[in-house]
Amino acid sequence: MSGPSRSEPTLIEPVDLDAVGAALCCRFGEASAEARRLTALHDVLGTSRALMKALDEFTRTAGTHYKGIHCSADMRGEVERLTRSLTAWSESVFAAGMTYRAWQDGGAVGRLDGACVDGTRHGAPYQTLDAVGVAPARSTAA
């Protein structure tokens, strides 16, 4: 694998993971807020499964390379899939955490357009990590 070396860490804050855990164990009550909670958590579960699969594929291929078994391909494909999966998971955890905190801060849960169900505007909980200035996972070429 070749190319410029970059190191941009993925930011997963414990507060986001705590909020996801709390959101899994509660109900928001109001129908549209509950729908947003379920959508955000559905995304977290889906991206978690995809990340688990990407990690498994990466580990199997890496194990073959590590043992010195001749391989006809490098790890580029596995690294790219793992990077995409990690980024998607990071963004889904961030969005679900923001959804939960928005609900906790007054019951207003954001819609996809950033408006809240009560008509006010708060920080859009469905922003991507890039949109708020946080660098999601990127492949680091050696």
Residue pairs with C-beta under 8 A, 6 or more apart in sequence:
1 74
1 75
1 76
1 79
1 141
1 142
2 141
3 141
4 141
5 140
5 141
5 142
6 138
6 139
6 140
6 141
7 140
8 135
8 136
8 137
8 138
9 135
9 137
10 86
10 87
10 90
10 135
10 136
10 137
11 90
11 129
11 134
11 135
11 136
12 90
12 93
12 94
13 97
15 97
15 101
16 93
16 94
16 96
16 97
16 98
17 93
17 97
18 97
19 96
19 97
19 98
19 100
19 101
20 41
20 44
20 93
20 96
20 97
20 100
22 100
23 37
23 40
23 41
23 96
23 99
23 100
24 41
27 34
27 37
28 34
28 36
28 37
28 103
28 107
28 109
29 107
30 107
30 117
32 109
32 111
32 117
33 103
33 107
33 108
33 109
33 117
36 99
36 109
36 110
36 111
36 117
37 99
37 100
37 103
37 109
40 92
40 95
40 96
40 99
40 100
40 125
40 126
41 96
43 92
43 95
43 96
44 89
44 92
44 93
44 96
46 92
47 85
47 88
47 89
47 91
47 92
47 93
48 89
48 92
50 85
50 88
50 89
51 85
51 86
51 88
51 89
53 85
54 78
54 81
54 82
54 84
54 85
54 86
55 82
55 85
57 78
57 81
57 82
58 75
58 78
58 79
58 81
58 82
61 71
61 75
61 78
62 75
62 78
64 71
65 71
65 75
79 139
80 139
83 137
83 138
83 139
86 136
86 137
87 129
87 136
87 137
87 138
90 129
90 136
90 137
91 128
91 129
91 136
94 129
94 134
95 125
95 126
95 127
98 110
98 123
98 124
98 125
98 126
98 127
99 109
99 110
99 125
99 126
101 125
102 108
102 109
102 110
102 116
102 122
102 123
102 125
103 109
105 122
107 118
108 116
108 117
108 118
108 120
108 122
109 116
109 117
109 125
110 116
110 122
110 123
110 124
110 125
110 126
111 117
112 126
113 124
114 121
114 122
114 123
114 124
114 126
114 127
115 121
116 122
128 136
129 135
129 136
130 136
